[in-house]
Amino acid sequence: IIKTGAIWDRKLFEVCEQRVDEIQARERGVLNQIVRRSVEIKAEVVTLDPKEGGLRGILNWGHTIGHAIEGLCGMADYADGLLHGEC
């Protein structure tokens, strides 16, 4: 969701920055808001590039970066019990 905001929707990114405590507390209102917007953006990207001709590649950007961040955080081996993407 953060990645989607960073590459496509500044407002979504700012909501994630400004409402960290609510997000970490798993408050439904903000979670519904950010998940819904992220899904809308992903659907828009897929609609604009249904055959993966280029634009749709931005949806994979965070996957690669995520692995790098997990490695830097010392979470690459998942020995701490975190699931993929929880770093």
SEDREN-623307 format. One record per residue (C-alpha): residue number from 1; residue in one letter; x, y, z. Coordinates in steps of 0.2 Angstrom, whole numbers. Each point is the difference from the previous one (the first is absolute). Example, Ala and Ser with C-alpha at 12.3 -4.5 7.8 and 13.67 -1.06 7.14 Angstrom:
<kolvexs>
<kolvex num="1" residu="A" x="62" y="-22" z="39"/>
<kolvex num="2" residu="S" x="6" y="17" z="-3"/>
</kolvexs>
This chain:
<kolvexs>
<kolvex num="1" residu="I" x="0" y="0" z="0"/>
<kolvex num="2" residu="I" x="14" y="12" z="4"/>
<kolvex num="3" residu="K" x="9" y="-5" z="-16"/>
<kolvex num="4" residu="T" x="-16" y="4" z="-10"/>
<kolvex num="5" residu="G" x="-2" y="17" z="8"/>
<kolvex num="6" residu="A" x="18" y="4" z="-3"/>
<kolvex num="7" residu="I" x="-1" y="-4" z="-18"/>
<kolvex num="8" residu="W" x="-18" y="5" z="-5"/>
<kolvex num="9" residu="D" x="-9" y="10" z="13"/>
<kolvex num="10" residu="R" x="8" y="13" z="12"/>
<kolvex num="11" residu="K" x="-16" y="1" z="10"/>
<kolvex num="12" residu="L" x="0" y="-18" z="4"/>
<kolvex num="13" residu="F" x="19" y="1" z="5"/>
<kolvex num="14" residu="E" x="-4" y="15" z="11"/>
<kolvex num="15" residu="V" x="-14" y="-9" z="9"/>
<kolvex num="16" residu="C" x="12" y="-15" z="3"/>
<kolvex num="17" residu="E" x="13" y="12" z="7"/>
<kolvex num="18" residu="Q" x="-12" y="10" z="11"/>
<kolvex num="19" residu="R" x="-11" y="-14" z="7"/>
<kolvex num="20" residu="V" x="14" y="-12" z="4"/>
<kolvex num="21" residu="D" x="-7" y="-3" z="18"/>
<kolvex num="22" residu="E" x="-17" y="-4" z="-6"/>
<kolvex num="23" residu="I" x="6" y="-12" z="-13"/>
<kolvex num="24" residu="Q" x="11" y="-9" z="12"/>
<kolvex num="25" residu="A" x="-14" y="-1" z="12"/>
<kolvex num="26" residu="R" x="-10" y="-8" z="-15"/>
<kolvex num="27" residu="E" x="-14" y="13" z="1"/>
<kolvex num="28" residu="R" x="-13" y="-6" z="-13"/>
<kolvex num="29" residu="G" x="-5" y="17" z="-6"/>
<kolvex num="30" residu="V" x="18" y="5" z="-6"/>
<kolvex num="31" residu="L" x="4" y="-18" z="-6"/>
<kolvex num="32" residu="N" x="-16" y="0" z="-10"/>
<kolvex num="33" residu="Q" x="5" y="17" z="-8"/>
<kolvex num="34" residu="I" x="18" y="-5" z="-4"/>
<kolvex num="35" residu="V" x="-4" y="-17" z="-6"/>
<kolvex num="36" residu="R" x="-14" y="5" z="-11"/>
<kolvex num="37" residu="R" x="10" y="14" z="-8"/>
<kolvex num="38" residu="S" x="15" y="-12" z="-3"/>
<kolvex num="39" residu="V" x="-12" y="-12" z="-9"/>
<kolvex num="40" residu="E" x="-7" y="14" z="-10"/>
<kolvex num="41" residu="I" x="17" y="5" z="-6"/>
<kolvex num="42" residu="K" x="5" y="-18" z="-4"/>
<kolvex num="43" residu="A" x="-16" y="-2" z="-10"/>
<kolvex num="44" residu="E" x="3" y="16" z="-10"/>
<kolvex num="45" residu="V" x="18" y="-5" z="-4"/>
<kolvex num="46" residu="V" x="-6" y="-17" z="-6"/>
<kolvex num="47" residu="T" x="-13" y="8" z="-10"/>
<kolvex num="48" residu="L" x="12" y="12" z="-8"/>
<kolvex num="49" residu="D" x="12" y="-14" z="-4"/>
<kolvex num="50" residu="P" x="-9" y="-17" z="-1"/>
<kolvex num="51" residu="K" x="13" y="-9" z="-10"/>
<kolvex num="52" residu="E" x="15" y="5" z="11"/>
<kolvex num="53" residu="G" x="7" y="11" z="-13"/>
<kolvex num="54" residu="G" x="10" y="12" z="12"/>
<kolvex num="55" residu="L" x="-10" y="10" z="12"/>
<kolvex num="56" residu="R" x="-6" y="-15" z="10"/>
<kolvex num="57" residu="G" x="18" y="-4" z="5"/>
<kolvex num="58" residu="I" x="-1" y="14" z="13"/>
<kolvex num="59" residu="L" x="-11" y="-12" z="10"/>
<kolvex num="60" residu="N" x="15" y="-11" z="2"/>
<kolvex num="61" residu="W" x="12" y="14" z="5"/>
<kolvex num="62" residu="G" x="-3" y="-3" z="19"/>
<kolvex num="63" residu="H" x="2" y="-18" z="-1"/>
<kolvex num="64" residu="T" x="18" y="1" z="-5"/>
<kolvex num="65" residu="I" x="3" y="15" z="12"/>
<kolvex num="66" residu="G" x="-9" y="-9" z="14"/>
<kolvex num="67" residu="H" x="12" y="-15" z="-1"/>
<kolvex num="68" residu="A" x="15" y="13" z="1"/>
<kolvex num="69" residu="I" x="-8" y="9" z="15"/>
<kolvex num="70" residu="E" x="-3" y="-17" z="9"/>
<kolvex num="71" residu="G" x="18" y="-5" z="-3"/>
<kolvex num="72" residu="L" x="6" y="17" z="7"/>
<kolvex num="73" residu="C" x="-11" y="-3" z="15"/>
<kolvex num="74" residu="G" x="7" y="-17" z="3"/>
<kolvex num="75" residu="M" x="-16" y="-8" z="-4"/>
<kolvex num="76" residu="A" x="5" y="-9" z="-16"/>
<kolvex num="77" residu="D" x="0" y="-17" z="9"/>
<kolvex num="78" residu="Y" x="-17" y="2" z="8"/>
<kolvex num="79" residu="A" x="7" y="-9" z="16"/>
<kolvex num="80" residu="D" x="-9" y="13" z="10"/>
<kolvex num="81" residu="G" x="-17" y="-6" z="-6"/>
<kolvex num="82" residu="L" x="-5" y="14" z="-11"/>
<kolvex num="83" residu="L" x="-9" y="-4" z="-16"/>
<kolvex num="84" residu="H" x="6" y="8" z="-16"/>
<kolvex num="85" residu="G" x="-4" y="18" z="-1"/>
<kolvex num="86" residu="E" x="-2" y="3" z="19"/>
<kolvex num="87" residu="C" x="17" y="9" z="1"/>
</kolvexs>
